[in-house]
Amino acid sequence: MSTFDSTKRLLPEILAEIVKAKIQLPDFQRGWVWDDQHIRSLLVSIARSFPVGAVMLLETGGEAKFQVRPVEGVSLPSGESDAELLILDGQQRLTTLTQVLATKDAVKTRTEKGKPIRRHYYWNIEVALEGGDRLEDAIEAIEEDKIKRSNFGRQIDLDLTTTQKECEQLYFPCDQILNSDAWEEALQEYAAEKFGLYMQFRRQVLNAFRNYQLPVIQLGKATTKEAVCLVFEKVNTGGVPLNVFELVTATYAADGFNLRDDWHGNATRNVSGRYQRLCKEALLSQVESTDFLQAVSMLHTLELRRADVASGKIGKSIQPVSAKRVSILAMPLSAYAKWAEEVEVGFLLAAKFLRKECVKSPRELPYRTQLAPLASVLAHLRERWLEPRIYQKLSHWYWSGVLGELYGSAIETRIANDVEDLLQWIESDSAIPRTIADAAFSPDRLDTMTSRLSAAYKGLNVLVLREGAQDFFWKAKIQELDDEELALDIHHIFPQDWCEKNGIKRAVYNTVVNKTPISYKANRMIGGHAPSIYLSKLQSHTQVQLADAEMNAIVGSHLIDTTALRADDFDTFYKNRKASLVKLVERAMGKAAAAVADGSELGDAEEDEGDQQQVISPVA
């Protein structure tokens, strides 16, 4: 038995039901996003009686019970009419037509570049009567005050602020298309001689809107919630694709749960969102809804996997731990309800772990994608993550992912493996996680690392700070200055000017080996001088006054060979600092650096940033 009907309905009838809130939207639908050009094109298509596609509606009262909201621009009438039909497909078109044709307020739209604007839409009747391709030219989008200006607002080109001015200039407001009685009476009063032209416009354009029949596919109330969600996913493949969060939102909405409110919060419904709570930790401000769902999915599928193993299943019959889209879409609401609180706690613990590793700001975070598996593991461990042996294992895994540059792309399989591997390794000292086994850091990688945006570069900088790097001028560690909100620069140790004058190639002096974080004050004093000169200037400054041994200790805290630096010996400096950085990496990863025979392993894509200096953001 068919669960749907296909028919045609007059456009004015559908818009009337939308305004009366008899037709509304399921609340999981995304907001209206059409720009001015899309609006114009739709109006022209209907004026020319062209097809604009079918809409799909769902009868309410069935198994799929959704929270609803009126179409954007519609205010609920007193008594809040219950929706009889919900829009599953055609939201953008129906919202556009409702705002332009059936409400009096200026339409909230945007330019092609995304700038929000408010416009009233008019037909220039004389141009519209030329028909055909001139119809699009006949549509005028006028500012909210109904005045069209040019010359940076100094010249008024068109004033439609009163009905009389509209009539005299033959500009017909689109919000009168469905019922133009009042406007026609005004035209008879203010410009009767133009009534004949208007009647031609009415026959050629207005009647096209009033008689337009829109194809409608209507799903009956007997349609199951699974079918509704499947249909919704299938029909929303054009335009802006739905992401996995929106699709899961639709699925859970059929069970009466508003995932969007749960994540983003809703002031109207007095709901606090998880993202709002996570953002109180600055390091978690980059977490996306998909990251959260992946973490929930991994814990859910891990539980299923362990149950399968316990029941004696083998091979492919055992549920894999998964963060893939298909697994997230298949995840029942009961699983989300069970694990969401645990995952939220896990993300908060992940922020604490990162701070202990001296990653203190979002800008220093090498990979956002590493947060989901870390949160999943910490959700299981809770306070046990601080046990020394467990903490060391977590640290080795984390830095292996960062310095091995393994989380840049195609990470769905890796993060799922990491959750299972890490927990097994922690709980039973089984084989080391695949990420640790896969991670390799070649010393030659330091010779190509120039981009401050690369994960390994960020990670290496954090490790230098963690070693207690002190500022060359202020009496403080760099991270203490960061806490005091003093801007820091990643600056060349051997300045660029000096390097170029001494024949050192850019590809060499611009790598991370020749860069370190220092304050703006020290940066300015270094300038383009040779290290022997700027060190002397720094330590003899009237407000510094340091002996050589004291200055050497400060420079040494950056893993810099002070003897080579004071001798302006770039080659020795570079060789020794590179060796020190390699040892730093090895301690973090818990394994020896790997030699790469052909030197081709470059990790994340690099880009030469020249002399640009990076301001390190203050810790929140």
N, C-alpha and C positions, 0 to 999 in steps of 0.2 A: 504494500500500500504506500502510495506516495505521501511524503510528509511536507510537500510544498506545492504552491500554486504559482503559476506564471501568468501575469496579466499586464494591462496598461492602465495607468491612472492619470487623470488630469493634474498637471503641475500645480495649479492654484489650490486644488483640494488637498494635496499632500502638504503644501506649505501652510495651509490653514490649520491642519492637524498638528503640525510642528509648533506653530505659535500658541496653540491651545494646550501644548504639552501632552497631546495624545500620542505623539511620536517623539521618543527621546533617544538618548544614547546610553548604551551600557557604559558604566563608569570607567571600565578599563581602556576604552578608546583613547588614543592620543588626542591632543588638542588640534584645533584648526590651524593649518599651516600655509594656506594658499596665499600667493603674492598678487599684486595688482595685475600683472600680465595674465595670470591664470584666470582671474575674475573677468577681465575683458574678453578673453577667448571664449569662455563659457557663455557669456551674454550674447556674443555674436553667433555662436553655434545655434542657440535656441532661436534667435531672431531669424536665422536662415532655415529653421526647422531641420537642422542636422541632428543625427543621433548623438547623444552624449553618454551613452552607456546605461546599463540597468542598475537599479539599486536593489539591495537585499534587506528585507525586514524580517523580524522574528516576533511572533505573537508572544505576549507575556502570559504568565500563569501556568507555565509548564514546569518540567523538571529543572531546567536551567534558570536559576533565580539570581539575577544580577542586581547590584546597586545601579541606580540610573541617575542621569543628570540631563537637564534640557540642552538642546542644541545651543551652541555659543551665540549670545546675543538675545536669547529668549529669556524673559523673566517668568517664573512660574506664576500662574494666576492665583488669586486667593482661593484657599482650599486645597491647593496643590493637587491638581488633577493627576490621577494615576495613569501611567503610561500604558497604552494598549499595544504598541508596537515599538520595537527597538531597531535602530539602524546598525546592521552588521557591515554593510558595504555601501559606499556612496556618501559617507560623512562629509567629505570635503566639498562635493558638489551641492549637497542639500544645505549645508551650513552657509555656503556662498550665496545661494539663491535666497535663503531665508533672510540673511543680513541685508542683501541688496534690494530685494523686492518686498519683503514683508515686515520690516521694522523701520522706524524713522531715524534711529541714531546713525551717526557716521560709522562706516564699516571699519573695523579694526583689521588692517592688513599690513603688508610690508612691501618694501621695494625688492627688486631682484637681488640686491645685495644684502637683504635681510633687515634693513632698518624699519622699525615699526612706524606706521603712518595711519592716519584716520582720514577717510575719504567719503564724500557723497558722490554717487554716480548719476550722470545725466546723459540724455540723448540730445545731440544737436540735430533738431528735426530736419532742417534743410539739407544737411550733409547725409543724414540717414536715408532721405528719399532718393538719393543717388543710387542706393542699393549696392549689392555685390560686395566687392572688396572695400568699398567706402564705409561699410558699416562699422568696422573697427575704428576708423578715424572719427566716426560720429560719436563715440563714447568719450565723455569727459569725466575725469576723476578730479573732483574739486576739493580743496582743503576743507577742514572741519568748519571753518567760518563761512564757507560758500563763496570765497573770493579767490580768483586765480590771479597770481601776481608774477611779475618778471623783474629783471634788473635788480636782483637781490632783494626783492620785496618792496622796492620803491615805486613800482608802476603797477597799477591795477588794470588787468586785461579783460577781466570778466567778473561782474558782480551779480550774484544770484541770491542775495540775502533775503529777498522777499518774493512771494508768489507773483506779484506784479512784474518784477524784473524778469522772472523766469518766462512769463507769458510774452512780454514785449520782445524778448530776444529769442523766443522759440527754443528754449532749453527745457526739456521734459525730464522731471526727476524719476529715477528708476523705482523709487518707493511708491509711485502712483500707478505703476504698470498694471497691477491686479485690480485696482479700482480707481479710476481717474475722474469720477463724477465731480469732486470738489475742484479739481484743477481745470476741468472743462468749463465749469461755471465761471471761474476766475478768468479764463481766456476770453469768454464771451464779454466779460465786463471790461478787460483791459486792452484786448487786442482782437476784437471781433473780426477784423479784416483778414486775420491770419487763420481763421477757423478752418477754412477749406484745406490749407496745407496740413493742418493738424489731422484732419479726418483721413487724408491719404496716409499719413504716418500711422494712424491708428489701425487702418486696414492692413498695411504692409508689415508693421513691426509689432504693435501691441497685441494684435490678434494672434500672432505666432506664439507669444508667451501664454496667452489666455487659453489657447486651444492645444497647447503642447501636451502630448501624452508621453509619460515616462514609463519605460518598461520596469515592472516590479516583480521580483521573485520573493514570495512570502513564505517563510518557514512556519509550519504550524506549531502549536504549543506542545504537541506530542514529540517533537524533535528532542532527542536525548542531549544531555550536556556535552557528551563526548563528540557527538556529531556537530553541535554548534561550534565548539572550539576548533574542530578540524576544518569546518567550512570557513571560519573566521581566518584561520591561518592561510588557507588556500586562496581566498579572495583578496588578501592583503599582501600580494607579492609584487604589485606594481608600485610606482611612485617611490616613497621612502620606505625601504624594507623594514619590517618589524624585527626587532632584536629579540633574543630569547627571553629577556625579562618581560617584554610586552606580551609575548605569547603565553608565558606561564601566568602572568597576571590575568589574562583572559580565561585560562583553564581554571584557576582558583576562584575567579569571580563566579563561575557556575556553581561553586559550592558555598557561595556567600562570603568569601574571604577577599578583602581588598588588599592585594599585595602592594599596590602603588602607595596606599596609605601607610602600610607597615614599613616600607622603605623610606619614602620621602616625607611622611607625616602629612597631616591635614588639619589646619587650624580650625576650619569650619566644624569638623567633626571631633575636634579636641584630641587628635591622635598625634603622639610623638613618634617620629620616624627613627629607624635604626641608623640611617645615614647621619642624621643630626647628632645622634649620640656619639657615633664613631668620630665625627669631625671635631669633637672636643679634643681629640688627639690629633695634632697637626699632621703627624706622619700618616694618618689614615684619611686625610682629605682627598686623596687621589683614588680611594677605593671605589669601584664601580659596582652597580647592582649585579652585574654578571659575575664579578669576583665572588660576591657573597653567595650567589646561587651555586657557583662551582664548589665552594667550600661545603655547603649543605649537601650537595650531590655526592661529594667524595665521602662524607661521613655516613650518609645513607647507604651508598653502595658498599662501603667497607663493612658495615653491619650485615648487609645481605651476604657478602662474600664469606665472612666468618661463620655465619649460620650455615651456609652451604657446605663449607669445609667440615664443620662439626657434624653435619648430617651424613657425611660420607660421600658426597658428590665428588666427581673427579673431572679433570679436563675442561672442555668448553662448557660443561653444564654448570660450572662454578661462575657466579656473578663476578665480573671484573670491577675493580674500583674505577670509577669513571667521573670525569668532569666535562664530558662531551655534550654537545647541544642535545643530541637525541636522549641522553640519560636525564638531563635536566628537564626536558619536556615530558618525560615519562614519570617524573618524580611526583608521587601523590601529595596532596595537601597535608596528610597526616605525617609524612616524613619531614616536610618543612616545619610544621608545628613542633615536632619533636626536637629538631636540631638547630633551629634558628637562634634560640637563646644561647645555646652552647657555642655556636659559631661567632656570635657577637662578642662573647667573652673571649673567644680565641683571638679575634682581631685585636682586642684591647691588650691582651697579653703579648701579641706580636709587636705592638708598639713599644711595650716595656722591654722586650728582648732587643729590639733594634736600638733603643736608647742605651742599653748596657753595652751594645757593640759600637756605640758612639755615632750611630746614624741618628741625627737629631732634628733634621728638617726635611720636608718633602723634596727639596732641591737636591739633597744628598742621597736620596733613595735610588739605588742603582736600578732595581726592577720592581715595578708595581706588581707584576705577575707572580712574584715569589711570595706575596702576602697570603694568597688563598691557601696554598699547602701549609705554610707556616701556621696560619690561624687554625686550620683543621687539626694539625698535630697538637698544638697547644690547647685546643679545646678538650682533647683527650687527656693531656698531661696535667692540666691545671697547675697547682703550685709545685708539682714535681719538676717542672722545667728548670727550677733553680738548683736542683741537686747537681753538684759539680760535674759528675761524669755525664749526666744527661745534657747539661748545658754545653759541655765541650763538644759533644756529638752534634748538637744543634748548630753550634758555631761553625764547625768544620763543614757541615752540609751547606749552611748559608753562604759561606765565603767560597766554597767550591762552585756553587751556582753563579755567583757574581764574577769571580775572577776567571772561571772557566767560560764565562759568557754563554751560558746555556739556556737563558730564559728570554732570549730576544724574540723568538717567533716559534710558531708551531709547538706550543707548550702544553696542550691539553693532555697528551699522553704522559709527558714528563711529570706534571704536577700530581697526577693520579698515582703514578709509580712512586713518587717521593713520599706521599702520605703513607702508603702501605709499607714501603721499604724502611722509612725512618722509624715508624712505630715498632716494626719487627726488630730493627737494630737496637732500639732503645730497650725494648722489653725482654729480648732474649739474646742479645749479642750475636745475632745471625749475620749473614753477609752484609757488607756495607751497602748503603743505598747506591742505586745506579748513577745518580748525579755525581756522587763523590768519585765513583769509579771512572766515570766518563770525563770528569774535569781534568784538563791539562793546561798548564801555564808555561809557555816557552819564554825564557829570558829575552828572546828576540822580539817578543811582543812589545816590550817596553820601547823598542826602537821605532815602533810605528804608532804608538799611542799618543795622539795629538788632540782628539776631540773630547772636550769637557763633557759632552753629552753621552759618551759611551759608558756602559755600566762598569767596566773594569777601571776606567779612569776615575769615576766617582768613588768606587770602592777603594782604590789605592790611596786617594786623597784622605778618605776617612781613616784608613789604617795609619797613615802618617800622623794625623791628628790624635789618634788613639795612643800613639807612642809618647805623646806629651810635647809635641812641637810647640816651642815658645816663639813669641813675636820678636822680631829683630829690634824693635824700638820700645814698645810698651813692656812693662814688667808683668807679664802674664802669659799663660798658655793661650794658644790661638782659640781654643774652645771657650776659654774664659772671656776672651774679647767678644766672641760670638754671642755669649750670654749677655754681655753688656750692650749688645746691639751696635757694635762698631763695625763698619763695613770692612770686609776683607777682600783682598785680591789674590787670584792665582797668578803669580808673577814669575818671570824668568829669573833664575838664580844668576846665570851669566847673561846680562842684558842683551837684547837683540842688537842694538847699535854696536856694542863691543864685538859681538860674534860676527857680524857682517864685515866689520872693519878688519877682523883677524882671519877672514877666510873660512869661517865655519859655516857649513851648509845649513840652510833653513830646515831641511828634513831631519837634521840632527839636533840643532839647538831648540827646536820647537816641540820636542817630545816631553812627556811627563817627567822624564829623568831630570830635565833642566827647569822644572817648575815646582813651586811650593807655595802654600798659603801664607800670606803676611798681611799686616795692616796697611791701610792707605798711607799712614804716616811714614812707615819704613819704605813703602813703594816709591813715594815721591823723592825720598832722599837717595835711593838707589839710582834713579834716572838711567842714563846710558853709561855710567862709569864702570871701570874695571872693578871686580870684587875687592881687590886689595885697597882701592881708593874708597869705595863706599863703606866697607867695614870700618875703616879708620874714621870716616865722617860720622858714622852711626855711634861708635863707642866713645868718641870725643865730644859728642853733642853736649851742650851745657846742662841739659836736663837728663842726660844718660850717665856719662862718666863711668865707663866700664873698663876693667883691665882686660888684657888679651885673653886670659884664661876664662874669664866670665863670658866674654863674647864668643869664645870658641865653644863653650858649653851650650850656649843658645843655638848657634849654627849647627852644632852636632846633634841637637834634638830633632833636626830635620833630616837626619841620616846623611849629612853632608860632610865630606872630608875637608876639615878646615885648613889643613896644611896645603892641600892642592888649591883650595879657594883663595887663600892669601897669596899664593904664588901665581895666581891667574893661569893655572895649568888646567885648561878645559879637558883635555884628553884623560888625564888622571882622575880629575873630579868625576867625569862622566862614567868611567869604568868602575870606580869605587861606589858611586851612588847607585848605579844600576845593580851592582852586586848586593848592596844593602837592601834595595827594594825587593829583589828576588827573595832574599831571606825573609823579609817581612811577609811576602806572599806565601811562602812555604809554611811559616808558622800559622798563618790564618787558615790555610787549606789543610794543614796537617799532613802534608805529603811533599815530596821533593818536586821541584820544577822539572818539566819535561822538555828535552831538547827536540826541536822540530828540524828534521834534516834539510828540508828545502826552504825553511823560513817563510812559508806561505800562509801560516795560520794567523790570520789577522783579527779573528773575532768579529765583533760588531763593526759595521761600516764606519770608517773614520772620515772626517772632513777637516781640512786645515782651517783653523780659525784665526790664523795670523796673530796680530798683536792684541786682539780683543782680550780684555780682562774681565773676569767673572766676579761679580759681587756675590759673596756668599750670604745667603739670607739669614737673618737672626733666628735663633731657636724660639719656637713658640712656647 
